[in-house]
Amino acid sequence: MTAFKPLNVKKYPKTGQVVTPDTEYWKRLSVPTLAKEFGAIDYIDFSPIEPHYFAVTCSVRVQIYNPITKLVVKNLSRFQETAYGGTFRQDGRLLVAGDEQGLVKLFDTSSKNVLRLFKGHKAPVHRVNFTSDLLHIASFSDDKTVKLWDVASEKSIHTFAEHDDYIRAGTVNPVSADVIVSGGYDGKINLYDTRTKEVTMSVDHGSPVESLLFLPTGGIFLSAGGTEVRVWDAFAGCRLLTKLSQHHKTVTCLRLGSNGKRILSGGLDRHVKIYDVSTYQTVHTLDYPNAVLSLGVAPNDQTVVAGMVDGLISIQNMEAPARSKEVKSRRIAKITASKSSNIAIDHQITEEQRQRLDKYDRHLKRYEYSKCLDSALGIGLSTKSPELIVSVMQELIHRKGLNRALFPRDDSTLCQIIGFVCRYISEHRFTRVLIDVATTLLDVYEDKIHTLSNGVGKKFLELSYVLAREVALTYDLLELQGSLELLTAAADVSSSQDDVIHFVQDNSRTSNLKQSVMAKESSVVTV
């Protein structure tokens, strides 16, 4: 007798996240170490020289952390009011920061002394930067001005007053010491040339500008404001190259990673998006417990630091790639006769393996179709496995036993079946089977619809609404398909017309031929 073949339940693999080299790379970041500060974290900047200390600006101080021990090694607290934008010089020996009083202070990172004090702004200075020649400082203030300072003489060289609102973003060109870019809450981005002392170009971001960033080549810069990051080509008249709209709340900060090959943007949506510089496509996302205000990335991505609105600092170090471990399988020793032995085996007894069937398979084996469907419903609904229930229904259709499984039934199980059909009939994997089930339900209970309870009647009414909605959706999709076919057909016609034109033009080149001698002779009519 042939053994009973268990039901083959179809497995539909879930669409998982595509694993890319960037995904594996950024997942090497260690578990974050959290530090708590007083007030929101305004700015984070890494020292370009080893051991790559990073400065965290918050409240009335700038604290310098060791990325290895994750402890504060120096505290610059020469501020009477809130400090802003602490930034290292390219050699890591000096640090400049603005404050709420409109002052710009230059610190010696080794002695913590204030070397220079620049006065001239009438409102808070939120961003400061060293120019690439290390001799000047650019400051961006809420008094709507941008000032260029000479470090040696402690004097202002020039003042640009081209904004109509607070200036909260600014940066300098990493290649040219004469190019400065500022962004304000008026939505304008101004590019200045300190040699001409005027605005070279001006563009509109469309939202208050929160952050600006130059790529290492100095020809392309990015602006963050609203929910967008925009990419501009400075060499082509500040032409807009692309828009990155991956955040759903305000983008607050921009940073470069992977030695200039990746762009990181943080926002109030608690996410840090990582983009590929070559394609401007998102390659990974980092999640944080609160809104991100500032970012810092060490050279070679050794450390990634994020500052949040509640004063929390997340510090993550890049771990070395794990070596592949060889999984050694345990070997079970077996006593076997050697091939060279001459021992004859009289009879070999094989162990009989009993077939274990699931509950619905046992009912199916006994042709108990109603109980089979009940057990499948119980298992499928409890384990959230609709494919099991649909597979049982499909087997019952093949056996022509669906009518027996659906009728007669009590109100509770009938409501369960109708509710399952209503929920999953729009799922494209189950639509064909559940349409047959719905048709069978209507055929079986058509004459008894008035004798059913109110609960079952409401379920049938819900089924009619679901089916009507699916029919309307199908008509809409057919209309959309027709519109798309019309567009593609028009494109095909235009391309075919172009082919005809090219064919005519090619033939016209050979149409200017002169009549040959033989052709002239053949065209003579003899009388």
C-alpha positions in Angstrom: 0.0 0.0 0.0 1.3 3.4 -0.9 2.1 5.7 2.0 0.0 8.9 2.4 1.6 11.9 0.9 1.4 14.9 3.3 0.1 18.3 2.1 2.8 20.4 0.4 2.4 23.9 1.9 3.8 26.6 -0.4 6.4 28.8 1.2 6.6 32.4 0.1 10.0 33.9 1.0 9.9 37.4 2.5 11.6 40.1 0.6 14.5 41.0 2.8 16.9 43.9 2.7 19.5 43.7 0.0 22.9 43.1 1.6 25.5 45.4 0.0 29.2 45.9 0.8 28.1 49.2 2.5 25.6 47.4 4.7 28.2 45.0 5.9 30.8 47.8 6.3 28.7 50.1 8.4 27.3 47.3 10.5 30.8 46.9 11.8 30.2 50.0 14.0 30.4 49.0 17.6 27.6 49.2 20.1 27.2 52.9 20.9 28.7 54.4 24.0 26.5 57.1 25.3 27.6 60.3 27.1 25.2 62.9 28.6 25.8 66.6 28.4 23.8 69.6 29.5 21.9 71.1 26.6 21.6 70.3 23.0 24.8 69.2 21.1 25.4 72.1 18.7 28.5 70.9 16.8 31.0 68.0 16.6 34.4 68.2 14.9 37.3 65.8 14.6 41.0 66.8 14.7 42.7 65.9 11.4 45.8 64.6 13.2 46.1 61.4 15.3 44.8 60.3 17.7 41.9 62.2 16.2 40.3 63.8 19.3 36.9 65.3 18.7 35.5 68.5 20.0 31.9 68.6 21.3 30.3 72.1 21.5 27.3 72.4 23.9 26.1 74.7 26.6 28.9 77.1 27.7 31.9 75.0 26.8 33.8 73.0 24.2 34.9 69.6 25.4 37.6 67.5 23.7 37.1 63.7 23.9 39.5 60.9 23.4 37.8 58.5 20.8 39.5 55.4 22.4 38.7 55.9 26.0 35.6 58.0 25.2 36.5 60.3 28.1 36.9 64.1 28.2 40.6 65.0 28.1 40.3 68.8 27.9 37.6 71.3 28.7 37.5 74.8 27.1 35.1 76.8 29.3 36.1 80.4 28.6 32.6 81.3 27.6 30.1 83.4 29.6 27.2 82.4 27.4 26.4 79.5 25.0 29.2 78.4 22.7 28.8 77.4 19.1 30.6 75.6 16.3 33.9 74.6 17.8 36.2 73.7 14.9 39.8 72.4 14.7 42.4 74.0 12.4 43.8 71.6 9.7 46.9 71.0 11.8 44.9 70.2 14.9 46.9 72.7 17.1 44.2 75.5 17.2 40.5 75.5 17.8 38.0 78.4 17.0 34.5 78.8 18.3 31.7 81.4 18.4 29.4 82.3 21.2 26.1 83.9 22.1 27.7 87.3 22.7 28.9 87.6 19.1 32.6 86.9 19.9 34.9 84.6 18.1 37.6 82.9 20.3 40.7 81.2 19.1 42.2 78.5 21.5 45.4 76.7 21.8 44.4 73.0 22.2 47.4 72.1 24.2 47.4 74.9 26.8 43.7 75.7 26.5 44.6 79.4 26.4 42.6 82.0 24.4 45.1 83.2 21.8 42.8 85.6 19.9 39.5 87.3 20.6 37.7 88.7 17.5 35.1 91.3 18.2 32.8 92.8 15.6 29.6 90.8 15.3 26.4 92.2 17.0 24.6 88.9 17.3 25.4 85.2 18.1 28.0 83.6 15.9 26.9 80.0 15.1 29.6 78.8 12.6 33.3 79.5 12.2 35.9 78.0 9.9 39.6 78.2 9.1 40.4 78.9 5.5 42.6 76.4 3.6 45.7 78.7 3.9 45.4 78.5 7.8 45.8 82.3 8.0 42.2 83.5 8.1 38.9 82.7 9.9 35.4 83.0 8.4 32.6 83.6 10.8 28.8 83.4 10.2 26.5 85.4 12.5 22.8 86.0 13.3 23.5 89.7 12.5 23.1 88.7 8.8 26.8 89.2 8.1 29.8 87.1 7.2 33.2 88.3 8.4 36.7 87.3 7.3 39.3 87.7 10.0 43.1 87.8 9.9 44.5 85.5 12.6 47.8 87.4 13.0 46.5 90.9 13.3 43.2 90.0 15.0 41.3 92.3 12.7 38.4 92.0 10.3 39.5 92.0 6.6 36.1 92.2 5.1 32.4 92.0 5.9 29.7 90.6 3.6 26.1 91.6 4.4 24.1 89.9 1.7 21.5 88.0 3.7 18.1 89.0 4.9 17.9 86.6 7.9 20.0 84.7 10.3 23.1 82.9 8.9 23.2 79.5 10.6 25.4 77.6 8.0 28.7 78.3 6.4 31.8 76.7 5.1 35.0 77.4 3.2 36.4 75.8 0.0 39.0 73.1 0.9 41.1 73.9 -2.2 40.8 77.7 -2.6 41.3 80.0 0.4 39.4 82.7 -1.4 36.0 81.0 -1.7 33.4 81.1 1.1 29.8 79.9 1.1 27.1 81.0 3.5 23.5 79.8 4.0 20.8 81.7 5.9 17.3 81.3 7.1 16.2 83.4 4.2 16.8 80.3 2.0 19.6 82.0 0.1 23.1 80.5 -0.5 25.8 83.0 -1.3 29.2 82.2 -2.7 31.8 84.9 -2.0 35.2 85.6 -3.5 37.4 87.4 -1.0 39.6 88.7 -3.8 36.8 90.7 -5.4 35.0 91.2 -2.0 31.6 90.6 -3.4 29.0 87.9 -4.0 30.1 85.8 -7.0 26.9 83.6 -7.2 23.7 83.3 -5.3 21.1 80.4 -5.3 17.9 79.7 -3.5 17.6 76.4 -1.5 13.9 76.8 -1.0 14.1 76.3 2.8 16.1 77.7 5.7 19.6 76.4 5.3 20.9 74.4 8.3 24.2 73.1 7.0 26.7 73.4 4.1 29.5 71.1 3.0 32.1 71.1 0.2 33.3 67.9 -1.4 37.1 67.4 -1.3 37.6 68.6 -4.9 36.1 72.0 -4.1 33.9 72.1 -7.2 30.7 70.7 -5.7 29.0 71.7 -2.5 25.9 70.5 -0.7 23.2 72.4 1.2 20.8 71.0 3.8 17.5 72.6 4.7 14.0 71.4 5.2 13.7 67.7 4.3 16.1 68.0 1.3 19.8 67.9 0.6 20.7 69.7 -2.6 23.9 69.3 -4.6 25.3 72.3 -6.5 28.1 72.6 -9.1 30.1 75.7 -8.3 32.1 75.4 -11.5 29.0 75.5 -13.6 27.4 78.6 -12.2 26.0 76.9 -9.1 23.9 74.6 -11.3 21.6 72.2 -9.3 22.8 68.6 -9.9 20.3 66.7 -7.8 18.1 66.6 -4.8 18.3 64.0 -2.0 14.9 63.7 -0.3 15.4 60.7 2.1 14.5 62.4 5.3 10.9 63.1 6.5 11.9 65.8 9.0 14.4 68.7 8.9 18.0 67.9 7.9 20.3 69.5 10.4 23.9 68.4 9.6 26.2 67.1 6.8 29.5 65.3 7.0 31.9 63.4 4.7 32.9 59.8 5.4 35.1 57.1 3.9 37.7 59.7 2.9 35.3 61.7 0.9 33.5 58.8 -0.9 30.4 58.9 1.3 28.1 61.7 2.4 26.3 61.5 5.8 23.2 63.6 6.6 21.5 63.7 10.0 18.0 65.0 10.8 15.3 65.4 13.3 13.7 62.1 12.2 16.4 60.3 14.2 18.1 58.9 11.1 21.5 59.4 9.6 21.5 58.7 5.9 24.6 57.6 4.1 25.0 58.4 0.3 27.4 57.3 -2.4 29.2 60.3 -3.8 29.3 58.9 -7.3 25.6 58.1 -7.6 24.0 60.1 -4.8 22.0 56.9 -3.8 21.3 55.9 -0.2 23.6 53.0 0.7 22.8 52.7 4.5 20.9 54.2 7.3 21.9 54.7 11.0 19.2 55.0 13.6 19.4 57.0 16.9 17.2 57.3 19.9 16.5 61.0 19.5 16.7 63.8 16.9 20.2 64.3 15.5 21.6 67.8 15.6 25.3 67.3 14.8 27.6 64.7 13.3 31.3 63.9 13.4 33.3 61.3 11.4 36.9 60.5 12.0 39.3 59.8 9.1 38.9 56.3 7.7 35.6 56.1 9.6 37.4 55.0 12.7 34.8 56.8 14.9 31.3 58.1 14.2 29.8 60.5 16.7 26.3 61.9 16.8 25.0 64.6 19.0 21.3 64.8 19.8 18.8 67.4 20.9 18.6 66.1 24.5 22.3 66.3 25.1 23.1 62.7 24.4 26.3 61.8 22.5 26.5 58.5 20.7 30.1 57.3 20.1 30.8 54.3 17.9 34.1 52.8 16.8 34.7 50.9 13.6 35.6 47.3 14.5 37.9 45.2 12.4 36.3 42.7 10.1 35.6 39.4 11.8 37.5 36.4 10.6 35.5 33.5 9.2 35.3 30.8 11.8 35.4 27.2 10.6 32.5 25.3 12.1 33.8 21.9 13.0 31.1 19.3 12.9 31.0 16.6 15.5 31.7 13.2 14.2 29.9 10.3 15.6 32.0 7.2 15.8 30.5 4.2 14.0 31.5 0.6 14.3 31.8 -0.7 10.8 33.3 -3.8 9.3 36.4 -3.2 7.3 36.2 -3.7 3.6 38.9 -6.4 3.7 37.0 -8.5 6.3 35.3 -11.7 5.1 32.5 -11.7 7.6 29.2 -12.6 5.8 26.0 -10.8 6.9 23.1 -13.2 7.0 20.3 -10.6 7.2 20.1 -6.8 7.6 17.2 -5.3 9.5 16.4 -1.7 8.5 14.8 0.5 11.0 11.2 1.4 10.1 10.7 5.2 10.3 7.1 6.1 11.1 5.7 9.0 9.1 4.6 11.8 11.3 1.6 13.7 10.0 0.2 17.0 11.1 -3.3 17.2 12.4 -4.8 18.5 9.2 -3.0 15.8 7.2 -4.5 13.1 9.4 -8.0 14.5 8.8 -7.2 14.7 5.1 -6.1 11.1 5.1 -9.4 10.1 6.6 -11.4 12.3 4.2 -12.6 14.4 7.1 -12.6 17.6 5.1 -14.5 19.8 7.5 -12.2 18.9 10.4 -9.2 19.3 8.2 -10.2 22.9 7.4 -10.9 23.6 11.1 -7.5 22.4 12.2 -5.8 24.4 9.4 -7.7 27.5 10.5 -6.6 27.0 14.1 -3.0 26.5 13.3 -2.8 29.1 10.5 -4.5 31.9 12.4 -2.5 31.3 15.6 0.8 31.2 13.8 -0.1 33.9 11.3 0.5 31.5 8.4 -2.2 32.2 5.8 -0.3 30.1 3.2 -1.1 27.0 5.2 -4.9 27.7 5.2 -4.8 28.5 1.4 -2.8 25.3 0.7 -5.5 23.3 2.5 -8.3 25.0 0.6 -6.5 24.4 -2.7 -6.1 20.7 -1.9 -9.8 20.5 -1.0 -10.6 22.1 -4.4 -8.5 19.5 -6.2 -10.3 16.7 -4.3 -13.7 18.3 -5.0 -14.4 18.4 -1.3 -14.6 22.1 -0.6 -18.4 22.0 -0.6 -18.3 19.3 2.2 -15.8 21.3 4.1 -17.9 24.5 4.0 -21.3 23.1 4.6 -22.8 22.7 7.2 -21.0 24.9 9.7 -21.8 26.8 12.8 -21.8 30.6 12.9 -18.4 31.1 14.6 -16.3 29.0 12.2 -18.3 30.3 9.2 -17.5 33.9 10.3 -13.8 32.8 10.6 -13.7 31.5 7.1 -15.5 34.5 5.5 -13.3 36.9 7.5 -10.2 35.1 6.3 -11.4 35.4 2.7 -12.1 39.1 3.1 -8.7 39.8 4.6 -6.5 37.9 2.1 -8.5 37.9 -1.2 -6.6 41.0 -2.3 -3.2 39.3 -1.7 -2.0 38.4 -5.2 -0.5 35.1 -4.0 -3.9 33.8 -2.7 -6.4 35.6 -5.0 -7.1 32.7 -7.4 -7.8 30.2 -4.7 -9.8 32.5 -2.5 -12.0 33.6 -5.5 -13.0 29.9 -5.8 -13.7 29.7 -2.1 -15.8 32.8 -2.2 -17.8 31.5 -5.2 -18.3 28.2 -3.4 -19.5 30.0 -0.2 -22.1 31.9 -2.2 -23.3 28.8 -4.1 -23.6 26.7 -0.9 -25.4 29.4 1.3 -27.3 31.1 -1.5 -30.6 29.6 -0.6 -30.0 29.8 3.2 -28.8 33.4 3.5 -32.1 34.5 5.2 -31.8 31.8 7.9 -28.3 32.8 8.9 -27.5 34.9 12.0 -26.8 38.6 12.0 -23.1 38.0 12.5 -22.8 35.8 9.4 -25.0 38.2 7.4 -22.6 41.1 8.3 -19.6 39.0 7.2 -21.3 38.2 3.8 -22.0 42.0 3.5 -18.4 42.7 4.2 -17.4 40.2 1.6 -19.6 42.0 -1.0 -17.9 45.3 -0.2 -14.5 43.8 -0.5 -15.3 42.2 -3.8 -16.8 45.5 -5.1 -13.7 47.4 -4.1 -11.4 44.9 -5.8 -13.5 45.1 -9.0 -13.3 48.9 -9.0 -9.6 48.7 -8.4 -9.2 46.3 -11.3 -11.1 48.7 -13.6 -8.8 51.6 -12.5 -5.7 49.5 -13.2 -7.0 48.5 -16.6 -7.5 52.2 -17.4 -4.0 52.9 -16.2 -2.7 50.1 -18.4 -4.5 51.6 -21.4 -3.0 55.0 -20.7 0.5 53.5 -20.5 0.0 51.5 -23.7 -1.1 54.7 -25.4 2.1 56.5 -24.3 4.3 53.6 -25.3 2.5 53.3 -28.6 3.0 57.0 -29.3 6.7 56.6 -28.5 6.9 53.6 -30.9 5.2 55.6 -33.7 7.6 58.5 -33.3 10.6 56.2 -33.4 9.2 54.4 -36.5 8.7 57.8 -38.1 12.3 58.7 -37.4 13.4 55.4 -39.0 11.3 56.2 -42.1 12.9 59.7 -42.3 16.4 58.2 -42.0 15.5 55.6 -44.7 14.2 58.3 -47.1 17.3 60.4 -46.4 19.6 57.5 -47.1 17.7 56.7 -50.3 17.9 60.3 -51.4 21.6 60.1 -51.5 21.4 57.4 -54.2 18.5 59.0 -56.1 20.7 61.6 -57.9 22.2 59.1 -60.3 22.7 59.9 -64.0 21.2 57.8 -66.8 23.7 55.2 -68.0 24.4 54.5 -71.7 22.6 51.2 -71.7 19.6 52.9 -70.1 19.6 55.5 -72.8 19.7 52.9 -75.5 16.9 50.9 -74.0 14.7 54.0 -73.8 15.0 54.7 -77.5 11.8 53.8 -79.4 12.3 52.5 -82.9 9.7 53.4 -85.5 
